[in-house]
């Protein structure tokens, strides 16, 4: 024990000197054995590492070869397409980035504060992906318009300068700054307003003008701002606002009236600061000259165009030669004009979006299939019509949108065959000013089983009794219900109704249209027909050949502008196929 203690206290060299020869021999053997073991261990490591390195080199070599041939990138891409309804909805890059889904294939731009407009970033979660892709040319035009609006919109120097032109004995230099405007004047019901604003916006893009809309606080309560870092709302202090109510077809600055009195030509328009365009349903032949090439050339020189319209007049823009090529590039699928522009422009405000999402999550979200049924009977005093009821049932059952009811005595609980997957839950969303048709359908599908064993839920958000355009809450509900209808899988709408047109267009749906009853005694046969495209009908188009200066059937000039399904004299954009 004393020896060991002394060794611990000595340094390593002195301890070695005191070791005996025998001890040194043992130590040497141990070091030799350790050296052999060390070499063996290193060789083992090498034998393991070399194969691994060879495998890595082979993989990298193949990967480099694949990259050179363009295969590696494709082989590593996994496509995930939630809610896809088309085989080629979007590019691989868009599918990989979930943020792109909220931008609707490039239609929208990022940068908005999400909390100011929730629907802009959440709507894609409630809707199937559109089968219609916006063209690259349309996207490019929208980006160019946004820059123009930001440069010339309210609050900018060009806007202030152009507004000064409208004041008596004032001059400005708006032409040099390249800013011209079209002002949409508030008119008609909400559905008409939406489709007419879309038309005005299309015209603004085609003519390099900035669109400003009248509407005030109610308008901003319904819709979010569509353009980043600017506004499309006409300022309250706009010079001509107080004159809007007095603008009519016989106004001195009305385009049609000036044509009638032969007061408009190349020299006269150069001195005009503004013109009033009357493009409502009651416009006359002189007002309709707006759709002529020659008049468009004259209007191009006027800084301010004040437009009153309740029409979706886009189909007639396709018949103006100077616009034809541009429109063809913007919309290769001709019947999607409102579908793309509507989704771009009209985003429900947070208040309205709350109405939409709460109702959807409560009544529609869990259904296997959602069917929209928009019922508009223009004779509000007629009450529930047995003929209309029969027409609705014939349409939804003959077109297999809803199943038929089991007849009395039939087996009510038959088992599905081996090929059948069992029953489905179908949610029917009804929008109507009254509850009569809702009560009839709800009672029928509650009291009777269906032949398919499907369970049918009937829902109606509101029943306002009659149209109340001037009331904010009425318009909130109307806008929410249009949007809810656009979220359905299949849609039935009423003829002539712009309410249904908006829902169909936003959803990109080819709805079944309930044909208008000519009288209250005969049932329409067939009860409904499929829409040719999602676009609305232009109810009051011109029938005039501007070159030949004579009447013409404008529904047979080009294959993509045809007569509407529900209004024989109306015009509608459809695909060439």
C-alpha positions in Angstrom: 0.0 0.0 0.0 2.9 2.4 0.9 4.5 1.6 -2.5 1.3 2.5 -4.4 1.0 5.8 -2.5 4.6 6.7 -3.4 4.0 6.0 -7.1 1.0 8.3 -7.1 3.1 11.1 -5.7 6.0 10.6 -8.2 6.1 12.1 -11.7 5.5 9.8 -14.7 9.3 9.7 -15.7 10.4 8.9 -12.2 7.8 6.2 -11.8 9.0 4.5 -15.0 12.6 4.6 -13.7 11.5 2.7 -10.6 9.7 0.0 -12.5 11.4 -3.4 -12.6 12.6 -5.0 -15.8 9.8 -7.5 -15.7 7.2 -4.8 -15.4 8.7 -3.1 -18.4 8.4 -6.3 -20.4 4.8 -6.6 -19.6 4.1 -3.0 -20.5 5.8 -3.3 -23.9 3.7 -6.3 -24.8 0.6 -4.4 -23.9 1.6 -1.5 -26.2 2.2 -3.9 -29.1 -1.1 -5.5 -28.6 -2.8 -2.1 -28.5 -1.1 -1.1 -31.7 -2.3 -4.2 -33.5 -5.8 -3.7 -32.3 -5.7 0.0 -33.4 -4.7 -0.9 -36.9 -7.4 -3.6 -37.1 -10.0 -1.1 -36.0 -8.9 1.5 -38.6 -9.0 -1.1 -41.3 -12.6 -2.0 -40.2 -13.7 1.6 -40.4 -12.2 2.0 -43.9 -14.0 -1.2 -45.1 -17.3 0.3 -43.9 -16.8 3.9 -45.2 -15.6 3.0 -48.7 -18.8 1.2 -49.8 -20.9 4.1 -48.4 -18.9 6.6 -50.3 -19.2 4.6 -53.5 -23.0 4.4 -53.1 -23.2 8.2 -52.6 -21.0 8.8 -55.7 -23.3 6.6 -57.8 -26.5 8.4 -56.6 -25.0 11.8 -57.2 -23.8 10.7 -60.6 -27.3 9.5 -61.6 -28.9 12.7 -60.1 -26.5 14.9 -62.2 -27.4 12.9 -65.2 -31.1 13.2 -64.5 -30.8 17.0 -64.0 -29.0 17.3 -67.3 -31.9 15.5 -69.0 -34.6 17.4 -67.1 -36.0 14.4 -65.3 -34.8 14.8 -61.7 -36.9 17.9 -61.0 -40.0 16.3 -62.3 -39.4 13.0 -60.4 -39.1 14.9 -57.1 -42.3 16.9 -57.5 -45.4 15.6 -55.7 -48.6 17.2 -56.9 -51.2 18.0 -54.2 -54.3 19.6 -55.6 -57.0 20.2 -52.9 -60.5 20.8 -54.2 -59.5 20.3 -57.8 -62.2 20.1 -60.4 -60.1 20.3 -63.5 -57.2 18.0 -64.6 -54.9 20.9 -65.4 -56.0 23.7 -63.1 -52.6 25.3 -62.4 -48.9 24.9 -62.7 -46.8 22.7 -60.5 -45.3 25.6 -58.7 -48.7 27.0 -57.7 -49.8 23.6 -56.5 -46.7 23.3 -54.2 -47.3 26.7 -52.6 -50.5 26.8 -50.6 -50.4 30.6 -50.5 -51.1 30.6 -54.3 -54.5 29.0 -53.7 -55.8 32.2 -52.1 -54.5 34.2 -55.1 -56.8 32.3 -57.5 -54.1 31.4 -60.0 -52.5 34.8 -60.1 -55.8 36.7 -60.5 -55.2 38.4 -57.1 -52.1 40.0 -55.7 -50.7 39.6 -52.1 -49.9 42.5 -49.8 -53.3 43.4 -48.4 -53.8 43.4 -44.7 -55.6 40.1 -44.0 -57.6 41.4 -41.1 -59.2 44.1 -43.3 -60.6 41.7 -45.8 -60.8 38.1 -44.5 -62.7 36.9 -47.6 -59.9 37.7 -49.9 -57.7 35.1 -48.2 -60.3 32.6 -47.0 -62.7 32.2 -49.8 -60.7 29.5 -51.6 -61.3 27.3 -48.5 -65.0 27.3 -49.1 -65.0 26.9 -52.9 -63.8 24.2 -55.3 -61.0 25.2 -57.5 -62.2 26.9 -60.6 -62.1 24.9 -63.8 -61.3 28.1 -65.6 -57.7 29.5 -65.5 -57.2 33.2 -66.0 -55.0 33.9 -69.0 -51.5 35.3 -68.6 -52.6 38.3 -70.8 -55.5 39.0 -68.4 -53.2 38.8 -65.4 -50.8 41.2 -67.1 -53.6 43.6 -67.9 -54.8 43.5 -64.3 -51.3 44.3 -63.0 -51.0 47.2 -65.5 -54.3 48.5 -64.5 -53.4 48.4 -60.8 -50.3 50.6 -61.5 -52.5 53.0 -63.4 -55.0 53.2 -60.6 -52.3 53.8 -58.1 -50.8 56.6 -60.2 -54.1 58.3 -61.1 -56.5 57.4 -58.3 -58.0 59.6 -55.7 -55.5 61.5 -53.6 -52.9 61.8 -56.4 -51.8 64.9 -58.2 -53.2 63.7 -61.6 -56.6 63.1 -60.0 -56.6 66.5 -58.4 -55.6 68.1 -61.7 -58.2 66.2 -63.7 -60.9 67.1 -61.2 -60.0 70.7 -61.6 -61.0 70.5 -65.3 -64.6 70.0 -64.2 -64.8 73.3 -62.4 -66.0 76.4 -64.2 -63.3 78.6 -65.6 -60.6 76.1 -64.5 -57.9 74.5 -66.6 -55.8 71.5 -66.0 -53.3 69.3 -67.8 -54.6 65.8 -67.3 -53.8 64.8 -70.9 -50.1 65.2 -70.4 -50.2 62.8 -67.3 -52.2 60.2 -69.2 -55.0 59.9 -66.7 -58.6 59.5 -67.8 -61.6 58.2 -65.9 -64.9 56.4 -66.1 -67.2 57.0 -63.1 -69.9 54.4 -62.4 -73.0 56.0 -61.0 -75.0 54.1 -58.4 -78.2 52.6 -60.0 -80.7 49.8 -59.6 -80.6 46.7 -57.4 -77.5 45.0 -55.9 -77.3 42.2 -58.6 -77.5 44.8 -61.4 -74.9 46.9 -59.7 -72.4 44.1 -59.5 -72.7 42.9 -63.1 -72.7 46.5 -64.4 -69.6 47.5 -62.4 -67.8 44.5 -63.9 -68.7 45.7 -67.4 -67.5 49.2 -66.6 -64.2 47.9 -65.2 -63.7 45.8 -68.4 -64.3 49.0 -70.5 -61.9 50.9 -68.2 -59.1 48.4 -68.9 -59.7 48.4 -72.6 -59.6 52.2 -72.8 -56.8 52.8 -70.2 -59.1 54.6 -67.9 -59.4 54.5 -64.1 -62.7 53.2 -62.7 -64.3 55.1 -59.8 -67.6 53.9 -58.3 -70.2 55.9 -56.5 -71.7 54.2 -53.5 -70.5 55.9 -50.3 -70.5 54.1 -46.9 -73.0 51.4 -47.9 -70.8 50.3 -50.7 -67.7 50.0 -48.5 -69.8 48.1 -45.9 -70.5 45.4 -48.5 -67.3 45.1 -50.4 -63.6 45.2 -49.7 -61.3 47.5 -51.7 -60.1 45.5 -54.7 -56.9 47.5 -55.4 -53.8 47.7 -53.2 -52.8 50.9 -51.5 -55.6 53.0 -53.2 -59.4 53.2 -53.4 -62.0 52.8 -56.1 -64.6 54.8 -54.3 -65.4 58.2 -55.7 -64.5 60.9 -53.2 -67.4 62.7 -51.6 -66.1 66.1 -52.8 -66.0 65.1 -56.5 -67.1 68.1 -58.5 -70.0 66.5 -60.4 -71.5 64.5 -57.6 -74.3 67.0 -57.0 -75.3 66.8 -60.7 -75.6 63.0 -60.8 -79.3 63.0 -60.0 -80.0 65.4 -62.8 -78.2 63.4 -65.5 -80.7 62.0 -68.0 -81.0 61.2 -71.7 -81.9 64.7 -72.5 -79.1 66.3 -70.5 -76.9 68.7 -72.5 -73.7 66.6 -71.9 -75.4 63.3 -72.6 -73.6 61.4 -75.4 -76.8 60.2 -77.1 -78.4 63.7 -76.9 -75.4 65.4 -78.4 -75.4 62.8 -81.3 -79.1 63.4 -81.8 -78.5 67.2 -82.1 -75.4 66.6 -84.1 -73.3 68.5 -81.6 -70.5 65.9 -81.2 -67.6 65.5 -83.6 -63.8 65.4 -83.5 -63.4 69.2 -82.9 -66.2 69.5 -80.3 -65.1 66.6 -78.0 -61.6 68.2 -77.6 -63.2 71.0 -75.6 -65.3 68.7 -73.4 -64.2 67.9 -69.9 -66.8 65.2 -69.5 -69.7 63.3 -71.1 -72.6 61.4 -69.6 -73.2 57.9 -70.9 -76.8 56.6 -70.5 -76.4 52.8 -70.9 -79.4 51.7 -68.7 -82.1 49.3 -69.9 -84.2 52.3 -71.2 -81.6 53.8 -73.4 -82.4 54.9 -77.0 -80.8 54.3 -80.4 -78.6 57.3 -80.1 -77.3 56.2 -76.7 -76.6 52.7 -78.2 -74.1 54.3 -80.6 -71.7 54.0 -77.7 -71.0 50.5 -79.1 -69.8 51.8 -82.4 -66.2 52.1 -83.4 -66.5 55.7 -84.6 -68.0 56.9 -81.3 -65.3 55.1 -79.3 -62.7 57.1 -81.2 -64.4 60.3 -80.2 -64.9 59.3 -76.5 -61.2 58.5 -76.2 -60.5 62.2 -76.1 -62.8 63.0 -73.2 -61.1 63.0 -69.8 -64.2 62.1 -67.7 -67.0 59.7 -68.7 -69.9 59.5 -66.3 -71.7 56.1 -66.8 -75.2 55.1 -65.6 -76.0 51.5 -66.4 -77.6 48.4 -64.9 -76.6 46.0 -67.6 -73.8 43.5 -68.2 -72.8 45.0 -71.5 -69.6 43.1 -72.0 -71.0 41.0 -74.9 -71.4 44.1 -77.1 -67.8 45.2 -76.4 -66.7 42.0 -78.2 -68.4 43.3 -81.3 -66.3 46.5 -81.4 -63.5 45.8 -83.9 -60.8 47.8 -82.0 -61.4 45.8 -78.8 -61.9 42.4 -80.4 -58.2 41.2 -80.5 -57.4 42.4 -77.0 -60.5 40.8 -75.6 -59.6 37.5 -77.3 -56.2 37.4 -75.7 -57.6 38.4 -72.3 -60.4 35.8 -72.4 -59.6 32.7 -74.5 -62.6 31.1 -72.9 -65.1 33.8 -73.9 -67.8 32.8 -71.4 -65.7 33.5 -68.3 -65.5 37.3 -68.4 -67.6 37.9 -65.3 -66.3 34.8 -63.6 -62.7 36.2 -63.6 -63.6 39.9 -63.1 -66.2 39.2 -60.5 -63.8 37.1 -58.4 -61.1 39.8 -58.8 -63.3 42.8 -57.9 -66.0 41.7 -55.4 -64.8 40.4 -52.0 -67.4 40.4 -49.2 -66.6 42.8 -46.3 -65.8 41.2 -43.0 -69.4 41.8 -41.8 -70.8 40.0 -44.9 -68.2 37.4 -44.7 -69.2 36.6 -41.2 -72.8 36.0 -42.5 -71.5 33.7 -45.2 -69.2 31.6 -43.1 -71.5 31.2 -40.1 -74.3 30.0 -42.3 -72.1 27.7 -44.4 -70.5 26.1 -41.4 -73.8 25.6 -39.6 -75.9 24.2 -42.5 -73.8 23.3 -45.6 -70.3 22.2 -44.5 -71.1 18.6 -43.6 -73.2 17.8 -46.7 -71.9 15.4 -49.3 -73.4 17.7 -51.9 -74.7 21.2 -51.9 -77.5 22.3 -54.3 -78.4 26.0 -54.7 -81.9 27.0 -55.6 -82.6 30.6 -56.3 -86.3 31.4 -56.7 -87.3 34.8 -58.0 -91.0 35.4 -58.9 -91.2 39.0 -60.2 -94.9 39.2 -59.4 -94.4 39.5 -55.7 -98.2 39.7 -55.0 -99.0 36.4 -56.6 -97.9 34.4 -53.5 -96.9 30.7 -53.9 -97.8 29.5 -57.4 -98.7 25.8 -57.9 -97.4 26.1 -61.4 -94.0 27.4 -60.2 -93.9 24.7 -57.5 -94.5 22.0 -60.1 -91.9 23.6 -62.4 -89.2 23.6 -59.7 -89.9 20.0 -58.7 -89.9 18.9 -62.4 -86.5 20.6 -62.9 -84.6 19.4 -59.9 -86.0 15.8 -60.2 -85.8 15.4 -64.0 -82.3 16.7 -64.0 -81.5 14.4 -61.1 -80.3 17.3 -58.9 -82.7 15.9 -56.1 -84.1 12.4 -55.9 -87.8 11.6 -56.3 -89.9 10.6 -53.4 -91.0 7.1 -52.6 -94.6 6.3 -53.6 -97.0 5.2 -50.9 -96.7 1.5 -50.2 -93.2 1.2 -51.6 -90.5 -0.3 -49.3 -89.2 2.8 -47.5 -86.0 1.3 -46.1 -84.6 -0.9 -48.8 -81.0 -1.9 -48.4 -78.5 -0.6 -50.9 -77.0 -3.1 -53.4 -73.4 -4.1 -53.2 -72.4 -1.5 -55.8 -74.0 1.3 -53.9 -72.1 3.2 -51.2 -75.2 4.0 -49.2 -77.1 7.3 -48.8 -75.8 10.8 -49.2 -76.6 13.9 -47.3 -77.6 16.7 -49.7 -78.1 20.2 -48.4 -80.4 22.5 -50.5 -79.8 26.2 -50.1 -82.9 28.2 -51.1 -82.9 31.9 -51.6 -86.3 33.6 -52.0 -88.1 36.7 -50.8 -90.8 34.5 -49.3 -90.9 31.2 -47.4 -93.6 29.5 -49.4 -91.5 27.3 -51.6 -89.1 26.5 -48.8 -91.9 25.2 -46.6 -93.3 23.1 -49.4 -89.9 21.4 -50.2 -88.9 21.1 -46.5 -92.2 19.3 -45.7 -92.0 17.0 -48.8 -88.5 15.8 -48.0 -89.1 15.5 -44.3 -92.3 13.6 -44.4 -91.3 11.2 -47.3 -88.3 9.0 -47.9 -86.4 9.3 -51.2 -86.0 6.5 -53.7 -82.3 6.8 -53.4 -82.3 6.8 -49.6 -80.5 10.2 -49.7 -81.3 12.5 -46.9 -82.3 16.0 -48.0 -81.9 19.1 -45.8 -83.7 22.2 -46.9 -82.4 25.6 -45.7 -83.3 29.2 -46.3 -81.3 32.0 -44.7 -83.8 34.9 -45.0 -87.2 35.9 -46.4 -87.3 39.7 -46.8 -90.8 39.8 -48.4 -89.8 42.3 -51.1 -86.7 43.9 -52.5 -85.4 46.8 -50.3 -82.4 48.1 -52.2 -82.1 51.2 -50.0 -81.6 49.2 -46.8 -78.1 48.2 -45.7 -79.0 45.1 -43.8 -81.2 43.9 -46.7 -78.2 44.3 -49.1 -75.9 42.6 -46.7 -78.1 39.5 -46.6 -78.6 39.7 -50.4 -74.8 39.8 -51.0 -74.2 37.0 -48.5 -76.8 34.8 -50.1 -75.5 35.4 -53.6 -72.1 34.3 -52.4 -73.5 31.3 -50.6 -75.2 30.2 -53.8 -71.9 30.5 -55.6 -70.3 28.0 -53.1 -72.7 25.2 -54.1 -71.9 22.2 -56.3 -74.9 22.5 -58.5 -77.1 25.6 -59.0 -80.6 26.3 -60.2 -81.5 30.0 -60.9 -84.5 31.9 -62.1 -84.7 33.5 -65.5 -84.1 37.2 -65.9 -82.6 37.4 -62.4 -79.3 39.2 -61.9 -79.2 37.8 -58.4 -78.8 34.4 -59.9 -76.4 35.6 -62.6 -74.0 36.9 -59.9 -74.0 33.5 -58.1 -73.5 31.5 -61.2 -70.7 33.7 -62.4 -68.7 33.9 -59.2 -69.0 30.1 -58.8 -68.0 29.4 -62.4 -71.1 27.3 -62.7 -73.3 26.4 -65.6 -76.6 26.7 -63.8 -80.0 25.2 -64.7 -82.2 28.2 -65.5 -85.9 28.0 -64.6 -87.7 29.5 -67.6 -90.0 32.4 -67.0 -93.7 31.6 -66.7 -95.7 33.4 -69.4 -98.9 33.1 -67.3 -100.1 31.5 -64.1 -102.1 28.7 -65.7 -99.7 26.7 -67.9 -96.6 24.9 -66.7 -93.4 25.6 -68.7 -92.1 22.7 -70.7 -89.3 22.0 -70.4 -89.1 23.5 -66.9 -85.5 24.5 -67.1 -82.4 24.4 -69.3 -78.6 24.3 -68.8 -76.7 27.6 -69.2 -74.3 27.8 -72.1 -71.7 29.5 -69.9 -71.3 31.1 -66.4 -71.6 34.6 -67.8 -74.7 36.9 -67.3 -77.1 37.9 -70.0 -77.0 41.4 -71.5 -80.7 42.2 -71.3 -80.8 45.2 -73.6 -78.2 44.9 -76.3 -78.1 47.1 -79.4 -79.3 45.7 -82.8 -77.3 47.8 -85.1 -74.6 47.4 -87.7 -72.4 50.5 -87.2 -70.7 50.1 -90.6 -73.8 49.4 -92.7 -75.8 51.8 -90.5 -78.8 49.4 -90.4 -80.4 47.0 -88.0 -78.9 43.6 -87.6 -79.2 40.5 -85.4 -76.1 41.0 -83.2 -76.6 37.5 -81.7 -75.4 35.9 -85.0 -72.4 38.0 -85.9 -69.7 36.0 -84.2 -69.9 32.4 -82.7 -69.0 33.5 -79.1 -71.9 36.1 -78.8 -75.2 34.4 -78.9 -78.8 34.9 -77.6 -79.5 34.1 -74.0 -81.2 31.0 -72.7 -83.8 32.9 -70.7 -84.2 36.1 -72.8 -84.5 35.5 -76.5 -83.4 39.1 -77.5 -80.5 39.2 -74.9 -76.8 38.6 -75.7 -74.5 36.2 -73.9 -70.8 35.3 -74.2 -70.1 31.6 -74.7 -67.1 29.5 -75.7 -66.6 28.9 -79.4 -67.0 25.2 -78.8 
